[in-house]
Amino acid sequence: MARITGNDGDFSLATFNLVANSWSLTVTPTSTDVTGFGDTGKQMVTGMATFSGSASGFLDKDGSNTDPGLVKSALEGQTGVVCTLTAASGCTWTGDVIMTNSTVNANKNGDTTVSFDFQFIGDVAYAWDES
């Protein structure tokens, strides 16, 4: 059995100058209590899911004077930018996201890192091809 490792992964976020080295995805379905009289145990049904996540890495200085997009996105509102989370080749989640939080950390003895949280808006395309 072949296992997927973090080294097989990737993260892509349109318009952001970021070299990512970590991402996470949380899928949270809604649930509704539909227990009625006569039921002997709690009855639940699931509804639509919320997809959210986080990513971290390093700010990328690309020489084109393009700012990282973090502050602009957080302050000016967003209609969403395309984000692709890749677990391995052919195994992805893709959709539009808005940023909900970002942190930049500059360290005298190290790199300038960035981390942020995001929320998928609209449909999330899911592909899983292990061939």
N, C-alpha and C positions, 0 to 999 in steps of 0.2 A: 504494500500500500504506500503510495506516494503522499507525503504530507506537504501542505502549503506552508511556506515559511514567510516571515516578514520580508525577507530579501526579494521575494517574488512580487511584492506589492508595488503600488505606485499611487500617486495622488496628483490630480490635475484640477486646477481652479482657474478658469479664464480670467484674464486681466490682472492677476496678482503676481508680483515678483517674489516668489517663494520657492525655496528648495526644501521640500518636505522630507521628513524622515520618520514620521509617525502619523497614523490616523486611526480614528475609531468611529464606529457606526452603532447607533442605538435605535432599535425598532420598537416602538411602543404602541400596541393596538389599544383602542378604546374598548371598554367592556361595560355592558349594561346589565343590571340586575332585572331579570324578567320573572322572578319567582312569584307564583300565584297561589291563591288558596288551594289547598289540596296537595301541593308539592311537599315531598318529604325531605327535600334538600334544596339548597340554593341553586337556582337556574341562572346561567349567564350566557350572553351572546356577545360575540366580538364585532366590532365595527371597523372603521377606517383606522389605519395605522399612521403614526407620526414617525418620520424618519429625521433623526438629528445626529450630530456628530461633532467631532473635534479633530484638529490637525495641528501639528507643530513642526518646526524646522528652522530654517535660516533665511533671513532676508537676502535677496539676491540683487546685487548691484550690476545691472545689465548694460550700463553705459549709454542708455537712450533717454536718460532723465525721466523715466517713467516711475512715478512713486509707487510704493507697494500696494496702494489701494485700500489699506486698512482704515485709515481715518475717514477718507472720503466716503467709503461704503457705510461706515457706521453713522456718520452725521447727515448725509444727504439722502438717506433712504435708498431703498434698493428695489428693483423689479426682479432681481435674481440674476445670477451668473451661473454658467454651466460648471458643474463639479462632477468629476469621475473618481470613484474609489475603486482601486484595482487590488484584488486579493492575489491573483495570479493571472497570467495571460488567458483571456477569454472569460474571466470571472470578475464581473464588474457591477457596480451600481452607478447610475448616471441620472442626473436631474438638475434643476435649477435650485440654487441655495441662496439664502440671505445670511449675512453674518450677524450673530447675536452678541458676540463678545470678542475682544482681542487684547492681547498683551504682548508688548515688545520688551525684551530684557537685554540690556547691554552690559557686558561683563569685561572689565579691564583685562582679565586674564583669559578671555575666551571669545567666542563668537557672539554676534548679536542674534538672538533667537526670537522667534515669534510663535505664539500659540493663539488659537481662536476656536470658537464654537460656532456652529452653523446649523441652520434649519432648512431642510428640503421643503420647497413649495411646489405644489402641483404633483404630477405623476413622477414616479421614480422607475426608471427602466432597469431591469435586473437581467443579467446574462450569466449563465453558468455552463461553460463548455470545457470539460476536462480532457478533450481529445488531443 
